[in-house]
Amino acid sequence: MIGCGGVTSALQSRWGEVYPANPNVKATPMQLILHLTAPSYDTWKTAFDAETENRSAAGLTVMQIWRGADSASDISILFNVSNRANAQAWLDKEASFGRTATAHFLKTA
């Protein structure tokens, strides 16, 4: 929850995890939308689920996963980002393994 006047309090995800806020930092909501193509959704999803701890360490929380209406191999993922630098480092690491995706960082307007 974000308090009045830009003062932040603890944040809670929809899964119940609580993230204590730094009272010296004003919260700036940020999300990441990642678009990718996978030959097999089921194979991709199994590998994606196995990486949960690494994404969490990078400050990424999955909010939603979509599959293309016309192509199940088209996948879009919406993440909440708690640390942009760590999230970018995670994206860079994924790219170094040859995993290609299009990433867009977004802030609430």
C-alpha positions as CSV (number, residue, x, y, z in Angstrom):
1,M,0.0,0.0,0.0
2,I,1.2,3.5,-0.7
3,G,0.6,6.1,1.9
4,C,-0.4,9.8,1.6
5,G,1.9,12.5,0.4
6,G,4.3,10.1,-1.4
7,V,5.3,8.4,1.9
8,T,5.4,4.6,1.3
9,S,4.5,1.8,3.6
10,A,4.9,-2.0,3.1
11,L,3.8,-3.4,-0.2
12,Q,1.9,-6.6,-0.4
13,S,1.6,-8.7,-3.5
14,R,-1.6,-10.5,-4.4
15,W,0.1,-13.7,-3.2
16,G,0.5,-12.3,0.3
17,E,4.3,-11.5,0.3
18,V,5.0,-8.3,2.1
19,Y,7.9,-6.1,1.0
20,P,9.0,-3.5,3.5
21,A,9.4,0.0,2.0
22,N,12.4,2.2,2.5
23,P,10.9,5.3,4.1
24,N,13.6,7.5,2.4
25,V,12.5,6.4,-1.1
26,K,9.4,7.5,-2.9
27,A,7.7,4.5,-4.5
28,T,7.5,4.7,-8.3
29,P,5.3,1.9,-9.6
30,M,7.0,0.1,-12.5
31,Q,6.1,-2.8,-14.6
32,L,7.8,-4.8,-17.3
33,I,6.1,-6.4,-20.3
34,L,8.1,-9.2,-21.9
35,H,7.1,-10.6,-25.3
36,L,8.6,-13.8,-26.6
37,T,7.9,-16.7,-28.9
38,A,8.4,-20.3,-27.7
39,P,8.2,-23.4,-29.9
40,S,6.2,-25.2,-27.1
41,Y,4.3,-23.3,-24.5
42,D,4.3,-26.3,-22.1
43,T,8.1,-26.8,-22.4
44,W,8.6,-23.0,-21.9
45,K,6.3,-22.8,-18.9
46,T,8.1,-25.7,-17.1
47,A,11.5,-23.9,-17.6
48,F,10.0,-20.6,-16.7
49,D,8.5,-21.9,-13.5
50,A,11.9,-23.4,-12.6
51,E,13.4,-19.9,-12.7
52,T,11.0,-18.4,-10.1
53,E,13.8,-17.9,-7.5
54,N,16.1,-16.1,-9.9
55,R,13.3,-13.7,-11.1
56,S,12.4,-13.0,-7.5
57,A,16.0,-12.2,-6.6
58,A,16.0,-9.8,-9.6
59,G,13.0,-7.9,-8.1
60,L,10.4,-9.3,-10.5
61,T,7.0,-10.6,-9.6
62,V,4.8,-12.2,-12.2
63,M,1.4,-10.5,-12.4
64,Q,0.0,-12.1,-15.5
65,I,0.9,-14.4,-18.4
66,W,-0.9,-14.3,-21.7
67,R,-0.8,-16.6,-24.8
68,G,-1.5,-15.2,-28.2
69,A,-5.1,-15.6,-29.4
70,D,-4.0,-16.7,-32.8
71,S,-0.7,-18.4,-31.9
72,A,-0.1,-20.2,-28.6
73,S,3.6,-19.8,-29.1
74,D,3.3,-16.0,-28.7
75,I,3.7,-15.3,-25.0
76,S,3.5,-12.0,-23.1
77,I,4.3,-11.6,-19.4
78,L,3.5,-8.7,-17.1
79,F,5.9,-8.3,-14.2
80,N,5.9,-5.9,-11.2
81,V,9.4,-4.5,-10.9
82,S,10.8,-3.6,-7.5
83,N,14.3,-2.9,-8.7
84,R,14.9,-1.8,-12.3
85,A,18.6,-2.3,-12.3
86,N,18.3,-5.9,-11.0
87,A,15.5,-6.5,-13.5
88,Q,17.7,-5.2,-16.4
89,A,20.6,-7.4,-15.2
90,W,18.2,-10.4,-15.3
91,L,17.1,-9.5,-18.8
92,D,20.8,-9.2,-19.9
93,K,21.6,-12.5,-18.4
94,E,18.7,-14.2,-20.2
95,A,19.9,-12.6,-23.5
96,S,23.4,-13.9,-22.9
97,F,21.9,-17.5,-22.9
98,G,20.4,-16.8,-26.3
99,R,16.9,-16.3,-25.0
100,T,15.4,-13.5,-27.1
101,A,12.5,-11.4,-26.0
102,T,11.2,-7.9,-26.4
103,A,11.1,-6.0,-23.1
104,H,9.4,-2.8,-22.2
105,F,9.7,-1.1,-18.8
106,L,6.5,0.9,-18.0
107,K,5.5,3.4,-15.3
108,T,2.0,4.3,-14.3
109,A,0.9,7.5,-16.1
